[in-house]
Amino acid sequence: MCLASIHYGKEERAIETERLITRILQGEQEAFRELVNLYSQHVFHTAYSVLRDAKEAEDASQEVFIQVFKALPQYRSEGFKTWITRITLNKSIDLKRKITRRSPEQQGEDGEALERIPSRDPDTLAHLINKEKKEELRQKVNSLPNNHREVVTAFYLEEKNYEQISVELGVTIKTVESKLYRARQWIRNTWKEDEWK
C-alpha cells in the first residue's frame, strides 16, 4: 500500500517518520521512498508558496530530498516537519535568487509574486519600513512580547509573506493575520504615537 494514500494525524505522522528515519539510517532504500511519499506534497506546497511556479517548485523539491538524504545522519529528532520545512524554504529562496540574477528584467515580476497579502486594518508599522528606520525598528521590535515579536520580525524585517510565515509557524494564514492584527493593536496601545507615525 502506498503510504501517501494513508491519512495521518500529527502524532501518527511523527511516529511513522521516526520509524522511517531509523530504517533509512539502517540502509533501507524503500524507507526513503516512503518518507518522500509522506512529505512530497508538503515540500512541494512550501516551495510553491515561495516560487509560484510548479516546475521550479518540483526542481526545488528534488533538491530538498537530496539534501535531506545527505543530512539525515545529522538529524537529531528536533521535529522532522519543521526541519524539512526550513530546508525547503532555504532551497526555494536560493533558487528564487538565482532566477532573479539570471533574468533581471523579471525582478519586478518576482517582487510581485512574493507580495504579501494585504491586511485588513490600517498598517501603522508600514510608516517605519524604510532603510533609515529599519535598524531603529529592529530595536523596537526586540522590546515586543515574545508572542508578537516572532510574527512582526518575520513579516516586517525578514519580509516574508503570510504563506511563508504560516508554514514556518505551522498555523493557518488566518492565524498569521490575527497575530499581526493583535501585535499592531498592542503597538498602538503601548508605544507613544510619535514612535510609530
Sequence and secondary structure as in RCSB ss.txt:
>XXXX:A:sequence
MCLASIHYGKEERAIETERLITRILQGEQEAFRELVNLYSQHVFHTAYSVLRDAKEAEDASQEVFIQVFKALPQY
RSEGFKTWITRITLNKSIDLKRKITRRSPEQQGEDGEALERIPSRDPDTLAHLINKEKKEELRQKVNSLPNNHRE
VVTAFYLEEKNYEQISVELGVTIKTVESKLYRARQWIRNTWKEDEWK
>XXXX:A:secstr
  GGGS   HHHHHHHHHHHHHHHHTT HHHHHHHHHHHHHHHHHHHHHHH  HHHHHHHHHHHHHHHHHHGGG 
 SS HHHHHHHHHHHHHHHHHHHHHHH GGGHHHHHHHT     SS  GGGGG SHHHHHHHHHHHHTS HHHHH
HHIIIIIS   HHHHHHHHTS HHHHHHHHHHHHHHHHHHS HHHH 
